[in-house]
């Protein structure tokens, strides 16, 4: 259970780093006039980081939910589920 928690925090951290990168590169044109390619690179990088973070979170939560469902299914016998 502790590993899942660490993986979730890793996903959140990667997502937030992507968000901060996007914020930083969105302010880049305020300080440097000719930096379109740099801004595009920063935006691509931030979208990739946010996607990786979101994927980590989605996969981790799906695995955790599957384990809980499997555990619940083992605890409740089929006879208890029949009307």
mmCIF file of the N, C-alpha and C atoms, coordinates in Angstrom:
data_MODEL
# 
_entry.id   MODEL 
# 
loop_
_atom_site.group_PDB 
_atom_site.id 
_atom_site.type_symbol 
_atom_site.label_atom_id 
_atom_site.label_alt_id 
_atom_site.label_comp_id 
_atom_site.label_asym_id 
_atom_site.label_entity_id 
_atom_site.label_seq_id 
_atom_site.pdbx_PDB_ins_code 
_atom_site.Cartn_x 
_atom_site.Cartn_y 
_atom_site.Cartn_z 
_atom_site.occupancy 
_atom_site.B_iso_or_equiv 
_atom_site.pdbx_formal_charge 
_atom_site.auth_seq_id 
_atom_site.auth_comp_id 
_atom_site.auth_asym_id 
_atom_site.auth_atom_id 
_atom_site.pdbx_PDB_model_num 
ATOM 1   N N  . UNK A 1 1  ? 0.821   -1.194  0.000   1.00 0.00 ? 1  UNK A N  1 
ATOM 2   C CA . UNK A 1 1  ? 0.000   0.000   0.000   1.00 0.00 ? 1  UNK A CA 1 
ATOM 3   C C  . UNK A 1 1  ? 0.868   1.264   0.000   1.00 0.00 ? 1  UNK A C  1 
ATOM 4   N N  . UNK A 1 2  ? 2.011   1.186   0.671   1.00 0.00 ? 2  UNK A N  1 
ATOM 5   C CA . UNK A 1 2  ? 2.878   2.358   0.725   1.00 0.00 ? 2  UNK A CA 1 
ATOM 6   C C  . UNK A 1 2  ? 3.506   2.657   -0.631  1.00 0.00 ? 2  UNK A C  1 
ATOM 7   N N  . UNK A 1 3  ? 3.754   1.602   -1.423  1.00 0.00 ? 3  UNK A N  1 
ATOM 8   C CA . UNK A 1 3  ? 4.336   1.830   -2.750  1.00 0.00 ? 3  UNK A CA 1 
ATOM 9   C C  . UNK A 1 3  ? 3.342   2.559   -3.639  1.00 0.00 ? 3  UNK A C  1 
ATOM 10  N N  . UNK A 1 4  ? 2.077   2.191   -3.554  1.00 0.00 ? 4  UNK A N  1 
ATOM 11  C CA . UNK A 1 4  ? 1.064   2.863   -4.361  1.00 0.00 ? 4  UNK A CA 1 
ATOM 12  C C  . UNK A 1 4  ? 0.998   4.344   -3.997  1.00 0.00 ? 4  UNK A C  1 
ATOM 13  N N  . UNK A 1 5  ? 1.096   4.624   -2.698  1.00 0.00 ? 5  UNK A N  1 
ATOM 14  C CA . UNK A 1 5  ? 1.055   6.007   -2.251  1.00 0.00 ? 5  UNK A CA 1 
ATOM 15  C C  . UNK A 1 5  ? 2.237   6.784   -2.821  1.00 0.00 ? 5  UNK A C  1 
ATOM 16  N N  . UNK A 1 6  ? 3.419   6.174   -2.810  1.00 0.00 ? 6  UNK A N  1 
ATOM 17  C CA . UNK A 1 6  ? 4.609   6.834   -3.353  1.00 0.00 ? 6  UNK A CA 1 
ATOM 18  C C  . UNK A 1 6  ? 4.467   7.052   -4.855  1.00 0.00 ? 6  UNK A C  1 
ATOM 19  N N  . UNK A 1 7  ? 3.891   6.080   -5.545  1.00 0.00 ? 7  UNK A N  1 
ATOM 20  C CA . UNK A 1 7  ? 3.704   6.215   -6.996  1.00 0.00 ? 7  UNK A CA 1 
ATOM 21  C C  . UNK A 1 7  ? 2.699   7.326   -7.298  1.00 0.00 ? 7  UNK A C  1 
ATOM 22  N N  . UNK A 1 8  ? 1.648   7.420   -6.484  1.00 0.00 ? 8  UNK A N  1 
ATOM 23  C CA . UNK A 1 8  ? 0.669   8.501   -6.674  1.00 0.00 ? 8  UNK A CA 1 
ATOM 24  C C  . UNK A 1 8  ? 1.335   9.860   -6.508  1.00 0.00 ? 8  UNK A C  1 
ATOM 25  N N  . UNK A 1 9  ? 2.147   9.994   -5.460  1.00 0.00 ? 9  UNK A N  1 
ATOM 26  C CA . UNK A 1 9  ? 2.829   11.267  -5.231  1.00 0.00 ? 9  UNK A CA 1 
ATOM 27  C C  . UNK A 1 9  ? 3.807   11.578  -6.355  1.00 0.00 ? 9  UNK A C  1 
ATOM 28  N N  . UNK A 1 10 ? 4.430   10.550  -6.916  1.00 0.00 ? 10 UNK A N  1 
ATOM 29  C CA . UNK A 1 10 ? 5.317   10.756  -8.063  1.00 0.00 ? 10 UNK A CA 1 
ATOM 30  C C  . UNK A 1 10 ? 4.524   11.285  -9.250  1.00 0.00 ? 10 UNK A C  1 
ATOM 31  N N  . UNK A 1 11 ? 3.361   10.692  -9.501  1.00 0.00 ? 11 UNK A N  1 
ATOM 32  C CA . UNK A 1 11 ? 2.502   11.157  -10.590 1.00 0.00 ? 11 UNK A CA 1 
ATOM 33  C C  . UNK A 1 11 ? 2.060   12.595  -10.401 1.00 0.00 ? 11 UNK A C  1 
ATOM 34  N N  . UNK A 1 12 ? 1.664   12.937  -9.176  1.00 0.00 ? 12 UNK A N  1 
ATOM 35  C CA . UNK A 1 12 ? 1.239   14.305  -8.879  1.00 0.00 ? 12 UNK A CA 1 
ATOM 36  C C  . UNK A 1 12 ? 2.409   15.268  -9.071  1.00 0.00 ? 12 UNK A C  1 
ATOM 37  N N  . UNK A 1 13 ? 3.597   14.859  -8.613  1.00 0.00 ? 13 UNK A N  1 
ATOM 38  C CA . UNK A 1 13 ? 4.778   15.709  -8.736  1.00 0.00 ? 13 UNK A CA 1 
ATOM 39  C C  . UNK A 1 13 ? 5.138   15.960  -10.200 1.00 0.00 ? 13 UNK A C  1 
ATOM 40  N N  . UNK A 1 14 ? 5.133   14.908  -11.009 1.00 0.00 ? 14 UNK A N  1 
ATOM 41  C CA . UNK A 1 14 ? 5.448   15.064  -12.436 1.00 0.00 ? 14 UNK A CA 1 
ATOM 42  C C  . UNK A 1 14 ? 4.412   15.965  -13.106 1.00 0.00 ? 14 UNK A C  1 
ATOM 43  N N  . UNK A 1 15 ? 3.139   15.788  -12.758 1.00 0.00 ? 15 UNK A N  1 
ATOM 44  C CA . UNK A 1 15 ? 2.081   16.625  -13.321 1.00 0.00 ? 15 UNK A CA 1 
ATOM 45  C C  . UNK A 1 15 ? 2.290   18.090  -12.938 1.00 0.00 ? 15 UNK A C  1 
ATOM 46  N N  . UNK A 1 16 ? 2.604   18.343  -11.660 1.00 0.00 ? 16 UNK A N  1 
ATOM 47  C CA . UNK A 1 16 ? 2.805   19.719  -11.209 1.00 0.00 ? 16 UNK A CA 1 
ATOM 48  C C  . UNK A 1 16 ? 4.046   20.348  -11.836 1.00 0.00 ? 16 UNK A C  1 
ATOM 49  N N  . UNK A 1 17 ? 5.103   19.554  -12.032 1.00 0.00 ? 17 UNK A N  1 
ATOM 50  C CA . UNK A 1 17 ? 6.294   20.077  -12.709 1.00 0.00 ? 17 UNK A CA 1 
ATOM 51  C C  . UNK A 1 17 ? 5.928   20.493  -14.139 1.00 0.00 ? 17 UNK A C  1 
ATOM 52  N N  . UNK A 1 18 ? 5.110   19.681  -14.795 1.00 0.00 ? 18 UNK A N  1 
ATOM 53  C CA . UNK A 1 18 ? 4.638   20.039  -16.135 1.00 0.00 ? 18 UNK A CA 1 
ATOM 54  C C  . UNK A 1 18 ? 3.821   21.317  -16.130 1.00 0.00 ? 18 UNK A C  1 
ATOM 55  N N  . UNK A 1 19 ? 2.973   21.464  -15.119 1.00 0.00 ? 19 UNK A N  1 
ATOM 56  C CA . UNK A 1 19 ? 2.149   22.668  -15.005 1.00 0.00 ? 19 UNK A CA 1 
ATOM 57  C C  . UNK A 1 19 ? 3.020   23.902  -14.766 1.00 0.00 ? 19 UNK A C  1 
ATOM 58  N N  . UNK A 1 20 ? 4.003   23.777  -13.877 1.00 0.00 ? 20 UNK A N  1 
ATOM 59  C CA . UNK A 1 20 ? 4.906   24.897  -13.609 1.00 0.00 ? 20 UNK A CA 1 
ATOM 60  C C  . UNK A 1 20 ? 5.751   25.236  -14.836 1.00 0.00 ? 20 UNK A C  1 
ATOM 61  N N  . UNK A 1 21 ? 6.161   24.213  -15.579 1.00 0.00 ? 21 UNK A N  1 
ATOM 62  C CA . UNK A 1 21 ? 6.918   24.451  -16.810 1.00 0.00 ? 21 UNK A CA 1 
ATOM 63  C C  . UNK A 1 21 ? 6.066   25.219  -17.808 1.00 0.00 ? 21 UNK A C  1 
ATOM 64  N N  . UNK A 1 22 ? 4.795   24.848  -17.908 1.00 0.00 ? 22 UNK A N  1 
ATOM 65  C CA . UNK A 1 22 ? 3.896   25.547  -18.827 1.00 0.00 ? 22 UNK A CA 1 
ATOM 66  C C  . UNK A 1 22 ? 3.734   27.008  -18.407 1.00 0.00 ? 22 UNK A C  1 
ATOM 67  N N  . UNK A 1 23 ? 3.592   27.241  -17.115 1.00 0.00 ? 23 UNK A N  1 
ATOM 68  C CA . UNK A 1 23 ? 3.451   28.615  -16.631 1.00 0.00 ? 23 UNK A CA 1 
ATOM 69  C C  . UNK A 1 23 ? 4.714   29.422  -16.922 1.00 0.00 ? 23 UNK A C  1 
ATOM 70  N N  . UNK A 1 24 ? 5.873   28.817  -16.690 1.00 0.00 ? 24 UNK A N  1 
ATOM 71  C CA . UNK A 1 24 ? 7.132   29.525  -16.914 1.00 0.00 ? 24 UNK A CA 1 
ATOM 72  C C  . UNK A 1 24 ? 7.317   29.873  -18.390 1.00 0.00 ? 24 UNK A C  1 
ATOM 73  N N  . UNK A 1 25 ? 7.041   28.917  -19.266 1.00 0.00 ? 25 UNK A N  1 
ATOM 74  C CA . UNK A 1 25 ? 7.224   29.181  -20.691 1.00 0.00 ? 25 UNK A CA 1 
ATOM 75  C C  . UNK A 1 25 ? 6.135   30.080  -21.261 1.00 0.00 ? 25 UNK A C  1 
ATOM 76  N N  . UNK A 1 26 ? 4.998   30.171  -20.606 1.00 0.00 ? 26 UNK A N  1 
ATOM 77  C CA . UNK A 1 26 ? 3.978   31.106  -21.088 1.00 0.00 ? 26 UNK A CA 1 
ATOM 78  C C  . UNK A 1 26 ? 4.377   32.547  -20.777 1.00 0.00 ? 26 UNK A C  1 
ATOM 79  N N  . UNK A 1 27 ? 5.227   32.748  -19.768 1.00 0.00 ? 27 UNK A N  1 
ATOM 80  C CA . UNK A 1 27 ? 5.714   34.092  -19.446 1.00 0.00 ? 27 UNK A CA 1 
ATOM 81  C C  . UNK A 1 27 ? 7.001   34.442  -20.192 1.00 0.00 ? 27 UNK A C  1 
ATOM 82  N N  . UNK A 1 28 ? 7.579   33.480  -20.874 1.00 0.00 ? 28 UNK A N  1 
ATOM 83  C CA . UNK A 1 28 ? 8.844   33.679  -21.588 1.00 0.00 ? 28 UNK A CA 1 
ATOM 84  C C  . UNK A 1 28 ? 8.801   34.845  -22.580 1.00 0.00 ? 28 UNK A C  1 
ATOM 85  N N  . UNK A 1 29 ? 7.724   35.004  -23.366 1.00 0.00 ? 29 UNK A N  1 
ATOM 86  C CA . UNK A 1 29 ? 7.693   36.121  -24.332 1.00 0.00 ? 29 UNK A CA 1 
ATOM 87  C C  . UNK A 1 29 ? 7.693   37.506  -23.679 1.00 0.00 ? 29 UNK A C  1 
ATOM 88  N N  . UNK A 1 30 ? 7.337   37.599  -22.419 1.00 0.00 ? 30 UNK A N  1 
ATOM 89  C CA . UNK A 1 30 ? 7.362   38.897  -21.744 1.00 0.00 ? 30 UNK A CA 1 
ATOM 90  C C  . UNK A 1 30 ? 8.789   39.411  -21.585 1.00 0.00 ? 30 UNK A C  1 
ATOM 91  N N  . UNK A 1 31 ? 9.746   38.497  -21.490 1.00 0.00 ? 31 UNK A N  1 
ATOM 92  C CA . UNK A 1 31 ? 11.126  38.886  -21.234 1.00 0.00 ? 31 UNK A CA 1 
ATOM 93  C C  . UNK A 1 31 ? 12.010  38.812  -22.476 1.00 0.00 ? 31 UNK A C  1 
ATOM 94  N N  . UNK A 1 32 ? 11.701  37.884  -23.380 1.00 0.00 ? 32 UNK A N  1 
ATOM 95  C CA . UNK A 1 32 ? 12.506  37.712  -24.595 1.00 0.00 ? 32 UNK A CA 1 
ATOM 96  C C  . UNK A 1 32 ? 11.573  37.775  -25.804 1.00 0.00 ? 32 UNK A C  1 
ATOM 97  N N  . UNK A 1 33 ? 11.885  38.661  -26.739 1.00 0.00 ? 33 UNK A N  1 
ATOM 98  C CA . UNK A 1 33 ? 10.978  38.906  -27.861 1.00 0.00 ? 33 UNK A CA 1 
ATOM 99  C C  . UNK A 1 33 ? 10.992  37.794  -28.909 1.00 0.00 ? 33 UNK A C  1 
ATOM 100 N N  . UNK A 1 34 ? 12.156  37.339  -29.335 1.00 0.00 ? 34 UNK A N  1 
ATOM 101 C CA . UNK A 1 34 ? 12.253  36.368  -30.426 1.00 0.00 ? 34 UNK A CA 1 
ATOM 102 C C  . UNK A 1 34 ? 12.481  34.968  -29.874 1.00 0.00 ? 34 UNK A C  1 
ATOM 103 N N  . UNK A 1 35 ? 11.474  34.376  -29.328 1.00 0.00 ? 35 UNK A N  1 
ATOM 104 C CA . UNK A 1 35 ? 11.660  33.052  -28.748 1.00 0.00 ? 35 UNK A CA 1 
ATOM 105 C C  . UNK A 1 35 ? 10.518  32.103  -29.034 1.00 0.00 ? 35 UNK A C  1 
ATOM 106 N N  . UNK A 1 36 ? 9.967   32.172  -30.245 1.00 0.00 ? 36 UNK A N  1 
ATOM 107 C CA . UNK A 1 36 ? 8.818   31.318  -30.567 1.00 0.00 ? 36 UNK A CA 1 
ATOM 108 C C  . UNK A 1 36 ? 9.153   29.836  -30.483 1.00 0.00 ? 36 UNK A C  1 
ATOM 109 N N  . UNK A 1 37 ? 10.312  29.460  -31.013 1.00 0.00 ? 37 UNK A N  1 
ATOM 110 C CA . UNK A 1 37 ? 10.679  28.038  -30.993 1.00 0.00 ? 37 UNK A CA 1 
ATOM 111 C C  . UNK A 1 37 ? 10.921  27.564  -29.562 1.00 0.00 ? 37 UNK A C  1 
ATOM 112 N N  . UNK A 1 38 ? 11.471  28.451  -28.728 1.00 0.00 ? 38 UNK A N  1 
ATOM 113 C CA . UNK A 1 38 ? 11.705  28.093  -27.325 1.00 0.00 ? 38 UNK A CA 1 
ATOM 114 C C  . UNK A 1 38 ? 10.385  27.918  -26.593 1.00 0.00 ? 38 UNK A C  1 
ATOM 115 N N  . UNK A 1 39 ? 9.443   28.803  -26.856 1.00 0.00 ? 39 UNK A N  1 
ATOM 116 C CA . UNK A 1 39 ? 8.131   28.707  -26.216 1.00 0.00 ? 39 UNK A CA 1 
ATOM 117 C C  . UNK A 1 39 ? 7.424   27.431  -26.661 1.00 0.00 ? 39 UNK A C  1 
ATOM 118 N N  . UNK A 1 40 ? 7.496   27.123  -27.948 1.00 0.00 ? 40 UNK A N  1 
ATOM 119 C CA . UNK A 1 40 ? 6.861   25.894  -28.442 1.00 0.00 ? 40 UNK A CA 1 
ATOM 120 C C  . UNK A 1 40 ? 7.492   24.657  -27.817 1.00 0.00 ? 40 UNK A C  1 
ATOM 121 N N  . UNK A 1 41 ? 8.819   24.657  -27.695 1.00 0.00 ? 41 UNK A N  1 
ATOM 122 C CA . UNK A 1 41 ? 9.496   23.533  -27.052 1.00 0.00 ? 41 UNK A CA 1 
ATOM 123 C C  . UNK A 1 41 ? 9.037   23.396  -25.601 1.00 0.00 ? 41 UNK A C  1 
ATOM 124 N N  . UNK A 1 42 ? 8.952   24.520  -24.895 1.00 0.00 ? 42 UNK A N  1 
ATOM 125 C CA . UNK A 1 42 ? 8.519   24.497  -23.500 1.00 0.00 ? 42 UNK A CA 1 
ATOM 126 C C  . UNK A 1 42 ? 7.102   23.995  -23.343 1.00 0.00 ? 42 UNK A C  1 
ATOM 127 N N  . UNK A 1 43 ? 6.229   24.402  -24.246 1.00 0.00 ? 43 UNK A N  1 
ATOM 128 C CA . UNK A 1 43 ? 4.842   23.948  -24.184 1.00 0.00 ? 43 UNK A CA 1 
ATOM 129 C C  . UNK A 1 43 ? 4.742   22.453  -24.471 1.00 0.00 ? 43 UNK A C  1 
ATOM 130 N N  . UNK A 1 44 ? 5.506   21.992  -25.479 1.00 0.00 ? 44 UNK A N  1 
ATOM 131 C CA . UNK A 1 44 ? 5.510   20.555  -25.779 1.00 0.00 ? 44 UNK A CA 1 
ATOM 132 C C  . UNK A 1 44 ? 6.031   19.760  -24.589 1.00 0.00 ? 44 UNK A C  1 
ATOM 133 N N  . UNK A 1 45 ? 7.111   20.245  -23.990 1.00 0.00 ? 45 UNK A N  1 
ATOM 134 C CA . UNK A 1 45 ? 7.689   19.570  -22.825 1.00 0.00 ? 45 UNK A CA 1 
ATOM 135 C C  . UNK A 1 45 ? 6.691   19.514  -21.676 1.00 0.00 ? 45 UNK A C  1 
ATOM 136 N N  . UNK A 1 46 ? 6.004   20.624  -21.426 1.00 0.00 ? 46 UNK A N  1 
ATOM 137 C CA . UNK A 1 46 ? 5.052   20.656  -20.316 1.00 0.00 ? 46 UNK A CA 1 
ATOM 138 C C  . UNK A 1 46 ? 3.865   19.736  -20.570 1.00 0.00 ? 46 UNK A C  1 
ATOM 139 N N  . UNK A 1 47 ? 3.391   19.678  -21.808 1.00 0.00 ? 47 UNK A N  1 
ATOM 140 C CA . UNK A 1 47 ? 2.274   18.786  -22.130 1.00 0.00 ? 47 UNK A CA 1 
ATOM 141 C C  . UNK A 1 47 ? 2.695   17.329  -21.957 1.00 0.00 ? 47 UNK A C  1 
ATOM 142 N N  . UNK A 1 48 ? 3.919   17.005  -22.374 1.00 0.00 ? 48 UNK A N  1 
ATOM 143 C CA . UNK A 1 48 ? 4.422   15.639  -22.200 1.00 0.00 ? 48 UNK A CA 1 
ATOM 144 C C  . UNK A 1 48 ? 4.523   15.292  -20.717 1.00 0.00 ? 48 UNK A C  1 
ATOM 145 N N  . UNK A 1 49 ? 5.076   16.204  -19.912 1.00 0.00 ? 49 UNK A N  1 
ATOM 146 C CA . UNK A 1 49 ? 5.199   15.943  -18.473 1.00 0.00 ? 49 UNK A CA 1 
ATOM 147 C C  . UNK A 1 49 ? 3.829   15.782  -17.817 1.00 0.00 ? 49 UNK A C  1 
ATOM 148 N N  . UNK A 1 50 ? 2.889   16.647  -18.181 1.00 0.00 ? 50 UNK A N  1 
ATOM 149 C CA . UNK A 1 50 ? 1.551   16.544  -17.610 1.00 0.00 ? 50 UNK A CA 1 
ATOM 150 C C  . UNK A 1 50 ? 0.876   15.246  -18.035 1.00 0.00 ? 50 UNK A C  1 
ATOM 151 N N  . UNK A 1 51 ? 1.089   14.827  -19.266 1.00 0.00 ? 51 UNK A N  1 
ATOM 152 C CA . UNK A 1 51 ? 0.506   13.566  -19.744 1.00 0.00 ? 51 UNK A CA 1 
ATOM 153 C C  . UNK A 1 51 ? 1.094   12.371  -19.001 1.00 0.00 ? 51 UNK A C  1 
ATOM 154 N N  . UNK A 1 52 ? 2.406   12.380  -18.798 1.00 0.00 ? 52 UNK A N  1 
ATOM 155 C CA . UNK A 1 52 ? 3.049   11.289  -18.061 1.00 0.00 ? 52 UNK A CA 1 
ATOM 156 C C  . UNK A 1 52 ? 2.524   11.240  -16.631 1.00 0.00 ? 52 UNK A C  1 
ATOM 157 N N  . UNK A 1 53 ? 2.427   12.398  -15.977 1.00 0.00 ? 53 UNK A N  1 
ATOM 158 C CA . UNK A 1 53 ? 1.906   12.444  -14.613 1.00 0.00 ? 53 UNK A CA 1 
ATOM 159 C C  . UNK A 1 53 ? 0.476   11.948  -14.529 1.00 0.00 ? 53 UNK A C  1 
ATOM 160 N N  . UNK A 1 54 ? -0.358  12.372  -15.472 1.00 0.00 ? 54 UNK A N  1 
ATOM 161 C CA . UNK A 1 54 ? -1.756  11.928  -15.486 1.00 0.00 ? 54 UNK A CA 1 
ATOM 162 C C  . UNK A 1 54 ? -1.849  10.430  -15.750 1.00 0.00 ? 54 UNK A C  1 
ATOM 163 N N  . UNK A 1 55 ? -1.017  9.919   -16.658 1.00 0.00 ? 55 UNK A N  1 
ATOM 164 C CA . UNK A 1 55 ? -1.025  8.481   -16.952 1.00 0.00 ? 55 UNK A CA 1 
ATOM 165 C C  . UNK A 1 55 ? -0.615  7.674   -15.730 1.00 0.00 ? 55 UNK A C  1 
ATOM 166 N N  . UNK A 1 56 ? 0.402   8.143   -15.016 1.00 0.00 ? 56 UNK A N  1 
ATOM 167 C CA . UNK A 1 56 ? 0.832   7.454   -13.789 1.00 0.00 ? 56 UNK A CA 1 
ATOM 168 C C  . UNK A 1 56 ? -0.317  7.400   -12.797 1.00 0.00 ? 56 UNK A C  1 
ATOM 169 N N  . UNK A 1 57 ? -0.998  8.526   -12.610 1.00 0.00 ? 57 UNK A N  1 
ATOM 170 C CA . UNK A 1 57 ? -2.116  8.568   -11.661 1.00 0.00 ? 57 UNK A CA 1 
ATOM 171 C C  . UNK A 1 57 ? -3.259  7.658   -12.088 1.00 0.00 ? 57 UNK A C  1 
ATOM 172 N N  . UNK A 1 58 ? -3.620  7.696   -13.356 1.00 0.00 ? 58 UNK A N  1 
ATOM 173 C CA . UNK A 1 58 ? -4.738  6.879   -13.839 1.00 0.00 ? 58 UNK A CA 1 
ATOM 174 C C  . UNK A 1 58 ? -4.424  5.394   -13.709 1.00 0.00 ? 58 UNK A C  1 
ATOM 175 N N  . UNK A 1 59 ? -3.225  4.997   -14.112 1.00 0.00 ? 59 UNK A N  1 
ATOM 176 C CA . UNK A 1 59 ? -2.845  3.583   -14.026 1.00 0.00 ? 59 UNK A CA 1 
ATOM 177 C C  . UNK A 1 59 ? -2.781  3.128   -12.577 1.00 0.00 ? 59 UNK A C  1 
ATOM 178 N N  . UNK A 1 60 ? -2.197  3.947   -11.710 1.00 0.00 ? 60 UNK A N  1 
ATOM 179 C CA . UNK A 1 60 ? -2.092  3.588   -10.292 1.00 0.00 ? 60 UNK A CA 1 
ATOM 180 C C  . UNK A 1 60 ? -3.463  3.438   -9.658  1.00 0.00 ? 60 UNK A C  1 
ATOM 181 N N  . UNK A 1 61 ? -4.354  4.378   -9.937  1.00 0.00 ? 61 UNK A N  1 
ATOM 182 C CA . UNK A 1 61 ? -5.698  4.302   -9.362  1.00 0.00 ? 61 UNK A CA 1 
ATOM 183 C C  . UNK A 1 61 ? -6.471  3.109   -9.913  1.00 0.00 ? 61 UNK A C  1 
ATOM 184 N N  . UNK A 1 62 ? -6.274  2.796   -11.186 1.00 0.00 ? 62 UNK A N  1 
ATOM 185 C CA . UNK A 1 62 ? -6.952  1.639   -11.776 1.00 0.00 ? 62 UNK A CA 1 
ATOM 186 C C  . UNK A 1 62 ? -6.482  0.342   -11.134 1.00 0.00 ? 62 UNK A C  1 
ATOM 187 N N  . UNK A 1 63 ? -5.177  0.217   -10.942 1.00 0.00 ? 63 UNK A N  1 
ATOM 188 C CA . UNK A 1 63 ? -4.632  -0.986  -10.303 1.00 0.00 ? 63 UNK A CA 1 
ATOM 189 C C  . UNK A 1 63 ? -5.138  -1.104  -8.874  1.00 0.00 ? 63 UNK A C  1 
ATOM 190 N N  . UNK A 1 64 ? -5.150  0.017   -8.154  1.00 0.00 ? 64 UNK A N  1 
ATOM 191 C CA . UNK A 1 64 ? -5.624  0.007   -6.767  1.00 0.00 ? 64 UNK A CA 1 
ATOM 192 C C  . UNK A 1 64 ? -7.102  -0.379  -6.699  1.00 0.00 ? 64 UNK A C  1 
ATOM 193 N N  . UNK A 1 65 ? -7.897  0.172   -7.599  1.00 0.00 ? 65 UNK A N  1 
ATOM 194 C CA . UNK A 1 65 ? -9.330  -0.143  -7.626  1.00 0.00 ? 65 UNK A CA 1 
ATOM 195 C C  . UNK A 1 65 ? -9.555  -1.612  -7.970  1.00 0.00 ? 65 UNK A C  1 
ATOM 196 N N  . UNK A 1 66 ? -8.772  -2.145  -8.909  1.00 0.00 ? 66 UNK A N  1 
ATOM 197 C CA . UNK A 1 66 ? -8.884  -3.557  -9.287  1.00 0.00 ? 66 UNK A CA 1 
ATOM 198 C C  . UNK A 1 66 ? -8.543  -4.459  -8.102  1.00 0.00 ? 66 UNK A C  1 
ATOM 199 N N  . UNK A 1 67 ? -7.494  -4.101  -7.361  1.00 0.00 ? 67 UNK A N  1 
ATOM 200 C CA . UNK A 1 67 ? -7.111  -4.905  -6.190  1.00 0.00 ? 67 UNK A CA 1 
ATOM 201 C C  . UNK A 1 67 ? -8.216  -4.881  -5.136  1.00 0.00 ? 67 UNK A C  1 
ATOM 202 N N  . UNK A 1 68 ? -8.804  -3.700  -4.908  1.00 0.00 ? 68 UNK A N  1 
ATOM 203 C CA . UNK A 1 68 ? -9.902  -3.599  -3.944  1.00 0.00 ? 68 UNK A CA 1 
ATOM 204 C C  . UNK A 1 68 ? -11.107 -4.412  -4.397  1.00 0.00 ? 68 UNK A C  1 
ATOM 205 N N  . UNK A 1 69 ? -11.422 -4.360  -5.695  1.00 0.00 ? 69 UNK A N  1 
ATOM 206 C CA . UNK A 1 69 ? -12.551 -5.116  -6.232  1.00 0.00 ? 69 UNK A CA 1 
ATOM 207 C C  . UNK A 1 69 ? -12.309 -6.606  -6.082  1.00 0.00 ? 69 UNK A C  1 
ATOM 208 N N  . UNK A 1 70 ? -11.096 -7.051  -6.376  1.00 0.00 ? 70 UNK A N  1 
ATOM 209 C CA . UNK A 1 70 ? -10.749 -8.464  -6.271  1.00 0.00 ? 70 UNK A CA 1 
ATOM 210 C C  . UNK A 1 70 ? -10.835 -8.933  -4.814  1.00 0.00 ? 70 UNK A C  1 
ATOM 211 N N  . UNK A 1 71 ? -10.361 -8.090  -3.904  1.00 0.00 ? 71 UNK A N  1 
ATOM 212 C CA . UNK A 1 71 ? -10.411 -8.414  -2.478  1.00 0.00 ? 71 UNK A CA 1 
ATOM 213 C C  . UNK A 1 71 ? -11.862 -8.508  -2.004  1.00 0.00 ? 71 UNK A C  1 
ATOM 214 N N  . UNK A 1 72 ? -12.701 -7.577  -2.444  1.00 0.00 ? 72 UNK A N  1 
ATOM 215 C CA . UNK A 1 72 ? -14.106 -7.587  -2.055  1.00 0.00 ? 72 UNK A CA 1 
ATOM 216 C C  . UNK A 1 72 ? -14.809 -8.814  -2.632  1.00 0.00 ? 72 UNK A C  1 
ATOM 217 N N  . UNK A 1 73 ? -14.459 -9.178  -3.855  1.00 0.00 ? 73 UNK A N  1 
ATOM 218 C CA . UNK A 1 73 ? -15.072 -10.331 -4.497  1.00 0.00 ? 73 UNK A CA 1 
ATOM 219 C C  . UNK A 1 73 ? -14.718 -11.616 -3.745  1.00 0.00 ? 73 UNK A C  1 
ATOM 220 N N  . UNK A 1 74 ? -13.492 -11.709 -3.227  1.00 0.00 ? 74 UNK A N  1 
ATOM 221 C CA . UNK A 1 74 ? -13.086 -12.884 -2.460  1.00 0.00 ? 74 UNK A CA 1 
ATOM 222 C C  . UNK A 1 74 ? -13.814 -12.952 -1.120  1.00 0.00 ? 74 UNK A C  1 
ATOM 223 N N  . UNK A 1 75 ? -14.046 -11.779 -0.511  1.00 0.00 ? 75 UNK A N  1 
ATOM 224 C CA . UNK A 1 75 ? -14.691 -11.744 0.803   1.00 0.00 ? 75 UNK A CA 1 
ATOM 225 C C  . UNK A 1 75 ? -16.167 -12.117 0.720   1.00 0.00 ? 75 UNK A C  1 
ATOM 226 N N  . UNK A 1 76 ? -16.831 -11.713 -0.344  1.00 0.00 ? 76 UNK A N  1 
ATOM 227 C CA . UNK A 1 76 ? -18.255 -11.996 -0.495  1.00 0.00 ? 76 UNK A CA 1 
ATOM 228 C C  . UNK A 1 76 ? -18.401 -13.239 -1.364  1.00 0.00 ? 76 UNK A C  1 
ATOM 229 N N  . UNK A 1 77 ? -18.986 -14.256 -0.811  1.00 0.00 ? 77 UNK A N  1 
ATOM 230 C CA . UNK A 1 77 ? -19.159 -15.484 -1.588  1.00 0.00 ? 77 UNK A CA 1 
ATOM 231 C C  . UNK A 1 77 ? -20.310 -15.318 -2.582  1.00 0.00 ? 77 UNK A C  1 
ATOM 232 N N  . UNK A 1 78 ? -20.341 -16.181 -3.585  1.00 0.00 ? 78 UNK A N  1 
ATOM 233 C CA . UNK A 1 78 ? -21.380 -16.089 -4.612  1.00 0.00 ? 78 UNK A CA 1 
ATOM 234 C C  . UNK A 1 78 ? -22.759 -16.392 -4.038  1.00 0.00 ? 78 UNK A C  1 
ATOM 235 N N  . UNK A 1 79 ? -22.820 -17.245 -3.012  1.00 0.00 ? 79 UNK A N  1 
ATOM 236 C CA . UNK A 1 79 ? -24.117 -17.575 -2.425  1.00 0.00 ? 79 UNK A CA 1 
ATOM 237 C C  . UNK A 1 79 ? -24.750 -16.365 -1.761  1.00 0.00 ? 79 UNK A C  1 
ATOM 238 N N  . UNK A 1 80 ? -23.934 -15.490 -1.194  1.00 0.00 ? 80 UNK A N  1 
ATOM 239 C CA . UNK A 1 80 ? -24.469 -14.287 -0.559  1.00 0.00 ? 80 UNK A CA 1 
ATOM 240 C C  . UNK A 1 80 ? -25.018 -13.306 -1.592  1.00 0.00 ? 80 UNK A C  1 
ATOM 241 N N  . UNK A 1 81 ? -24.528 -13.382 -2.811  1.00 0.00 ? 81 UNK A N  1 
ATOM 242 C CA . UNK A 1 81 ? -24.966 -12.448 -3.844  1.00 0.00 ? 81 UNK A CA 1 
ATOM 243 C C  . UNK A 1 81 ? -26.266 -12.878 -4.515  1.00 0.00 ? 81 UNK A C  1 
ATOM 244 N N  . UNK A 1 82 ? -26.589 -14.155 -4.463  1.00 0.00 ? 82 UNK A N  1 
ATOM 245 C CA . UNK A 1 82 ? -27.822 -14.645 -5.094  1.00 0.00 ? 82 UNK A CA 1 
ATOM 246 C C  . UNK A 1 82 ? -29.038 -14.272 -4.254  1.00 0.00 ? 82 UNK A C  1 
ATOM 247 N N  . UNK A 1 83 ? -30.143 -13.883 -4.908  1.00 0.00 ? 83 UNK A N  1 
ATOM 248 C CA . UNK A 1 83 ? -31.360 -13.511 -4.155  1.00 0.00 ? 83 UNK A CA 1 
ATOM 249 C C  . UNK A 1 83 ? -32.088 -14.712 -3.591  1.00 0.00 ? 83 UNK A C  1 
# 
